[in-house]
Amino acid sequence: MSDVPNVLVLPSPAQGHVNPMIILSQRLVEYGCNVIFVNTESIHNKVITSMGNQEGGITGGSRIKLVSLPDGLGPHADRNNFKELFGSMLNNMPAMLEKLIEDLSLKDGIRVNCIVADVVMVWAFEIARKIGIKDVLFCPASASLIALQRSIPKLIEDGIIDSNGLPITQKTFQLSPSFPAMDSDSIWWTKTVDSASRKDTFDAAVHCMQIQESTELWLCNSTPEIEPGAFSYLPKLLPIGPLLRDVTEEKSLGQFWEEDHSCLSWLDQQPHASVIYVAFGSTTLFDKNQFTELALGLELTNRPFLWVVRQDSDCNNKVSLPNEFKGNQGKIVEWAPQQKVLSHPAIACFVSHCGWNSTIEGLSNGVPFLCWPYFADQFLNKTYICDALKVGLGFDLHENELISREEIKVKVDKVLGDENIRSKAHVLKEKLLNNIKDEGRSSENLKKFIKWLKE
């Protein structure tokens, strides 16, 4: 066997899953591995297009080989229908993945030694075991999400949820004494966009947990400073975070949309710690009234803001700015180089949906948060940001179930005027970055993983 491991990396087809797995792949290459990065065809095409058609990875001679497999759906299918998408992937992709691994060996002389699969792509482990190669679980979300998922039998036993995963009680609970108190909002599988898919999401979580059980190694994009309780609860889980992009990279591999770098020169012209950065990830949908309140709320703050508003062809939630919005003190872009933005000295706070990548990037740059979760684990992440780490604030809903423009102004003023939040955010930033220094815990864990790969 070659002493250069060939690692097949398999993310779920979502921006928040592809991002950290691309960064992990880049780390593996730095440690001397070759990576075969497998996306579904529709995602692969987006990634290639956003890179300016650089087939094969970062450069022609890259050690990250980008390949694709069909997800089994037709060209015009709705890939936002997760039940349909994941059902089709499960029916079609395992056989194709097995054939891909066989072809890599026969046609290209590449023998795959290990599959690193996303938490929701664990069907790939059955193939790894069948052909006798190593399998590794990668969690692109928080360690607490895995801990909560693995506590399902206990949550049922304790009367917190019923056998369908739905909350029975509104009372707070703790998974262990070292965990922050959680409420029913933290139970991520109940926070689906449409209530009809809750049972499917819960069943999928239980199924994935059963397959994960026999996987030898689990990696997670987190650190014990963020969620100490989760790592003591799950000793098998190796923290390798924060997985951060190299900000000197001209283009970020793995993006679904082209990044607008004009916002960086705009930030250069703004005063230090003055700009509100507003970004809600790749899946958040706003209704027209809430979008209007957000626009007018940003204006009401009377501060400079940088706002990411997707308007691309596959954005199924195009909303227009209200007529009374002038936007003079702000800049709006369709997609931003987020890591570069958050590390810019002009940024004062981050109005975020609290997706895990955004959470990790914001915390690693010492930026205070204003939390606006939309679905799934984002509510759990908000609990950590606001209650456990105390580096951000949440918004309160008005009686019409909207976050009002006045509430936005009040919370922006409050978070920017809170010296305690800012100093906590800076202290946490230093702790997180220490993990990825040469002798840091996450760097040592990655070395441990590489050593295990080469055995």
C-alpha positions in Angstrom: 0.0 0.0 0.0 1.2 3.5 -0.8 2.2 5.5 2.2 0.2 8.5 0.8 -3.4 7.9 2.0 -6.2 8.4 -0.5 -9.2 9.7 1.4 -12.7 9.9 -0.1 -14.6 12.8 1.5 -18.4 12.7 1.2 -20.4 15.8 2.3 -24.2 16.2 2.4 -25.4 18.4 -0.5 -25.6 21.7 1.4 -23.3 24.7 1.6 -23.0 24.4 5.4 -21.7 20.8 5.0 -19.5 21.2 2.0 -17.6 24.2 3.5 -16.0 22.6 6.5 -15.4 19.3 4.6 -13.4 21.3 2.0 -11.4 23.0 4.7 -10.8 19.6 6.3 -9.7 18.2 2.9 -7.2 21.1 2.6 -5.8 20.2 6.0 -5.5 16.6 5.0 -3.5 17.6 1.8 -1.2 19.7 4.0 -0.5 16.5 6.0 0.4 14.6 2.9 -2.9 12.9 1.9 -4.7 12.9 -1.5 -8.4 13.7 -1.4 -11.3 12.6 -3.6 -14.1 15.0 -2.9 -17.5 13.6 -3.9 -20.4 16.0 -4.4 -23.8 15.3 -6.0 -23.8 16.5 -9.7 -25.9 19.6 -9.0 -23.7 20.7 -6.2 -20.5 19.9 -8.1 -21.6 22.1 -11.0 -22.2 25.0 -8.6 -18.8 24.6 -7.0 -17.0 24.4 -10.4 -18.9 27.4 -11.8 -18.2 29.6 -8.7 -14.5 28.8 -9.1 -14.5 30.0 -12.7 -14.5 26.4 -14.2 -11.2 25.2 -12.7 -11.9 21.5 -13.1 -10.2 19.2 -10.7 -9.9 21.5 -7.7 -7.9 24.6 -6.6 -5.4 24.2 -9.4 -5.0 21.7 -12.2 -2.3 19.9 -10.1 -4.3 19.9 -6.9 -4.3 17.0 -4.6 -8.1 17.5 -4.1 -9.8 15.8 -6.9 -13.4 17.0 -7.3 -15.8 14.3 -8.6 -19.5 13.9 -8.8 -22.3 11.3 -8.6 -25.9 11.8 -9.7 -28.4 12.1 -6.8 -31.0 10.1 -8.8 -33.4 13.1 -9.2 -34.4 14.6 -12.6 -32.9 17.9 -13.8 -35.9 20.0 -12.7 -36.6 18.2 -9.4 -37.0 20.4 -6.2 -33.8 19.7 -4.3 -35.0 21.8 -1.4 -37.5 18.9 -0.7 -35.1 17.1 1.6 -37.2 14.0 2.1 -37.3 13.5 -1.7 -33.6 14.3 -2.1 -32.3 12.1 0.6 -34.6 9.3 -0.3 -33.4 9.4 -3.9 -29.7 9.6 -2.8 -30.2 6.6 -0.5 -31.7 4.6 -3.3 -29.2 5.5 -6.0 -25.9 6.7 -4.6 -24.5 3.6 -2.6 -24.1 1.5 -5.7 -22.6 4.4 -7.7 -20.2 5.2 -4.9 -19.0 1.6 -4.8 -18.5 1.7 -8.6 -16.6 5.0 -8.3 -14.2 3.5 -5.8 -13.7 0.5 -8.1 -13.1 2.7 -11.2 -10.6 4.9 -9.3 -8.6 1.7 -8.5 -8.9 0.0 -11.9 -8.7 3.1 -14.3 -6.7 5.6 -12.3 -4.6 3.4 -10.0 -6.0 5.2 -7.0 -6.8 2.9 -4.1 -9.1 4.6 -1.6 -8.0 3.8 2.0 -10.7 5.6 3.9 -14.1 7.2 3.6 -14.8 10.4 5.7 -18.6 10.8 5.6 -20.8 13.6 6.8 -23.2 12.6 9.7 -26.1 12.4 7.3 -24.3 10.3 4.6 -23.5 7.4 6.9 -24.9 4.9 4.4 -21.4 5.1 2.9 -20.0 3.3 5.9 -21.7 0.1 4.8 -19.7 0.3 1.5 -16.5 1.0 3.4 -17.0 -2.1 5.6 -18.0 -4.2 2.6 -14.8 -3.5 0.7 -12.6 -3.5 3.8 -11.5 0.2 4.1 -11.6 2.6 7.1 -14.6 4.8 7.8 -14.6 8.1 9.7 -17.6 10.1 10.8 -17.4 13.9 10.4 -19.8 16.2 12.2 -20.0 19.6 10.5 -22.3 20.8 13.3 -21.8 21.1 17.0 -20.7 18.3 19.3 -23.9 19.1 21.3 -26.0 18.1 18.3 -24.5 14.6 18.3 -24.8 14.4 22.1 -28.5 15.4 21.9 -29.1 12.8 19.1 -27.3 10.1 21.1 -29.5 11.0 24.2 -32.8 10.2 22.4 -33.5 7.0 24.4 -32.8 8.9 27.6 -34.9 11.9 26.6 -37.8 9.5 25.9 -37.2 7.7 29.2 -37.1 11.0 31.1 -40.4 12.2 29.6 -38.8 15.1 27.7 -39.9 13.8 24.2 -42.3 11.1 23.0 -41.4 8.1 20.8 -41.9 10.3 17.7 -39.3 12.8 19.0 -41.8 15.5 19.9 -41.5 17.5 23.1 -43.9 16.4 25.9 -43.0 19.2 28.3 -41.8 22.8 28.1 -39.5 22.5 31.1 -35.8 22.9 30.7 -33.5 19.8 30.9 -29.8 19.0 31.0 -28.1 16.1 29.3 -25.5 16.0 32.1 -24.5 18.4 34.9 -21.8 20.0 32.6 -24.3 20.8 29.9 -26.1 24.2 29.7 -29.8 24.0 30.4 -31.8 23.4 27.2 -35.5 23.9 26.4 -37.7 22.3 23.7 -36.3 24.9 21.2 -33.0 23.2 21.5 -34.4 19.8 20.2 -33.1 20.4 16.7 -35.2 17.8 14.8 -38.4 19.5 15.9 -37.3 22.8 14.3 -37.9 21.8 10.7 -39.2 24.4 8.3 -42.5 22.5 7.7 -44.0 20.5 10.6 -44.9 17.6 8.3 -41.2 16.5 7.9 -40.5 16.4 11.7 -41.2 12.7 12.1 -39.0 11.9 9.0 -36.2 14.0 10.4 -36.4 12.3 13.7 -36.4 8.8 12.2 -33.4 9.7 10.0 -31.6 11.0 13.1 -32.2 7.7 14.9 -31.2 5.6 11.9 -28.0 7.6 11.4 -27.2 7.2 15.1 -27.4 3.4 14.9 -25.0 3.3 11.9 -22.6 5.7 13.5 -22.3 3.6 16.6 -19.8 1.1 15.1 -17.6 3.8 13.5 -14.1 3.8 15.0 -13.3 7.5 14.7 -15.5 10.6 15.0 -14.3 14.1 14.1 -16.0 17.4 14.9 -15.6 21.0 13.8 -15.6 22.3 17.4 -13.5 22.8 20.5 -13.9 22.0 24.2 -13.8 25.7 25.0 -17.2 26.2 23.2 -18.9 23.1 24.5 -16.9 21.3 27.2 -19.9 19.2 28.4 -20.4 17.7 25.0 -16.9 16.4 24.7 -16.8 14.9 28.2 -20.2 13.3 27.4 -18.8 11.9 24.1 -15.1 10.9 24.7 -15.1 9.2 21.2 -15.5 12.6 19.5 -12.2 14.3 18.5 -12.4 18.1 18.2 -10.5 19.4 15.2 -11.9 22.9 15.1 -12.1 25.6 14.3 -11.8 24.7 10.6 -11.1 28.1 9.1 -10.3 29.1 5.5 -7.0 30.7 4.7 -7.9 34.4 4.3 -5.1 34.8 1.8 -6.9 32.4 -0.6 -8.0 34.3 -3.7 -11.2 32.2 -4.2 -12.8 29.9 -1.6 -13.1 26.4 -3.0 -16.5 24.8 -2.2 -18.7 27.9 -2.5 -22.0 27.5 -4.4 -22.1 31.1 -5.5 -19.4 33.5 -6.6 -18.2 35.7 -3.8 -18.5 39.5 -4.2 -15.1 40.8 -3.0 -16.1 44.5 -3.6 -17.4 44.5 0.0 -13.8 44.2 1.3 -12.7 47.5 -0.2 -16.0 49.0 1.1 -15.1 47.7 4.6 -11.6 49.3 4.3 -13.4 52.7 4.1 -15.4 52.2 7.3 -14.3 53.2 10.8 -12.9 50.5 13.2 -15.6 48.3 14.8 -18.5 50.2 13.2 -20.2 47.8 10.7 -23.1 45.5 11.4 -22.6 42.4 9.3 -25.9 40.7 8.4 -25.9 37.2 6.8 -28.3 34.3 7.1 -26.6 31.5 5.3 -27.8 29.6 2.3 -31.2 28.3 3.3 -33.0 31.0 5.4 -36.3 32.2 3.9 -37.9 35.5 4.9 -41.5 36.6 4.5 -42.0 40.0 2.9 -43.1 41.7 6.2 -40.1 40.4 8.1 -37.7 41.4 5.3 -39.1 44.9 5.4 -38.7 45.2 9.2 -35.1 44.0 8.9 -34.3 46.5 6.1 -35.9 49.4 8.0 -34.4 48.3 11.3 -30.8 48.4 9.8 -31.5 51.9 8.5 -32.9 52.9 11.9 -29.6 51.9 13.6 -27.9 54.8 11.7 -24.8 52.7 11.5 -23.0 51.3 8.4 -24.1 47.7 7.5 -23.0 45.0 5.1 -25.9 42.8 4.2 -25.9 39.5 2.2 -29.1 39.1 0.2 -29.2 36.2 -2.2 -30.8 36.9 -5.5 -29.4 34.0 -7.6 -31.5 31.9 -9.9 -32.0 29.0 -7.5 -32.9 31.3 -4.6 -36.6 30.4 -4.1 -37.3 33.4 -1.9 -36.7 36.6 -3.8 -37.9 39.5 -1.8 -37.6 43.2 -2.8 -36.5 46.1 -0.6 -39.2 48.4 0.7 -39.7 51.7 -1.2 -38.9 53.8 1.8 -35.5 52.0 2.3 -32.6 54.3 1.2 -29.7 52.1 2.2 -27.2 55.0 2.0 -25.1 53.9 5.0 -25.0 50.2 3.9 -23.8 47.9 1.2 -25.8 44.9 -0.1 -24.0 41.9 -1.8 -25.4 38.6 -3.1 -22.7 36.4 -1.5 -19.7 37.4 0.7 -16.3 35.9 1.4 -17.5 35.5 5.0 -14.2 34.5 6.7 -12.5 37.6 5.2 -15.4 39.8 6.2 -15.5 38.6 9.8 -11.8 39.0 10.3 -12.0 42.7 9.0 -11.3 45.3 11.8 -14.4 47.3 10.6 -16.9 44.6 11.7 -18.6 45.4 15.0 -21.2 42.6 15.3 -22.7 39.7 13.4 -26.5 39.4 12.8 -26.6 35.7 12.1 -28.9 32.7 11.6 -26.4 30.8 13.9 -25.6 28.1 11.4 -22.6 26.2 12.9 -20.1 27.4 10.3 -21.1 31.0 10.9 -21.0 30.4 14.6 -17.5 29.0 14.5 -16.3 31.8 12.1 -17.8 34.5 14.3 -16.4 33.1 17.5 -13.0 32.6 16.0 -12.9 36.3 15.0 -14.1 37.6 18.4 -17.2 39.1 16.9 -20.3 39.7 19.2 -23.5 38.0 17.8 -27.1 39.0 17.4 -28.9 35.7 17.0 -31.7 35.1 14.6 -32.1 31.3 14.2 -34.2 30.0 11.4 -34.4 26.2 11.8 -32.8 22.9 13.0 -29.7 23.2 15.2 -29.5 27.0 14.9 -31.7 27.3 18.0 -29.3 25.0 19.9 -26.3 27.1 18.7 -28.1 30.3 19.9 -28.4 28.7 23.4 -24.6 28.4 23.5 -23.9 31.8 22.1 -26.2 33.7 24.4 -26.5 31.6 27.6 -23.4 29.5 27.9 -20.7 31.6 26.2 -22.5 35.0 26.7 -21.1 36.5 23.6 -24.3 37.6 22.0 -28.0 38.5 22.4 -31.2 37.2 20.9 -34.1 39.2 19.4 -37.6 39.2 20.9 -40.7 38.7 18.7 -43.3 41.4 18.6 -47.0 40.4 19.2 -47.4 40.1 15.4 -44.7 37.3 15.5 -42.2 39.6 13.7 -38.9 41.0 15.0 -39.7 44.7 14.7 -37.4 47.4 13.3 -37.3 49.0 16.8 -36.2 45.8 18.4 -33.4 45.5 15.8 -32.2 49.0 16.7 -32.5 48.3 20.5 -30.5 45.1 20.3 -27.8 46.5 18.0 -27.3 49.4 20.4 -27.3 47.0 23.4 -24.7 44.5 22.0 -22.4 47.3 20.8 -22.6 49.1 24.1 -21.8 46.0 26.2 -18.1 45.9 27.0 -18.6 42.6 28.8 -19.8 40.8 25.7 -17.0 42.2 23.6 -14.2 41.3 26.1 -15.7 37.7 26.4 -15.7 37.4 22.6 -12.0 38.4 22.4 -10.9 36.0 25.2 -12.8 33.2 23.5 -11.2 34.0 20.1 -7.7 33.6 21.6 -8.7 30.2 23.2 -10.2 28.9 19.9 -7.2 29.9 17.8 -4.8 28.3 20.2 -6.3 24.9 19.3 -5.1 25.2 15.7 -1.5 26.3 16.5 1.2 23.8 16.1 0.9 22.1 19.5 -2.8 23.0 19.9 -5.3 20.3 20.8 -7.0 20.3 17.4 -3.7 20.1 15.5 -2.6 17.2 17.7 -5.9 15.4 17.1 -5.5 15.9 13.3 -2.0 14.4 13.5 -3.5 11.5 15.5 -6.0 11.0 12.7 -3.3 11.0 10.0 -1.2 8.6 11.9 -4.2 6.2 12.3 -4.9 6.6 8.5 -1.3 5.5 7.7 -1.3 2.5 10.0 
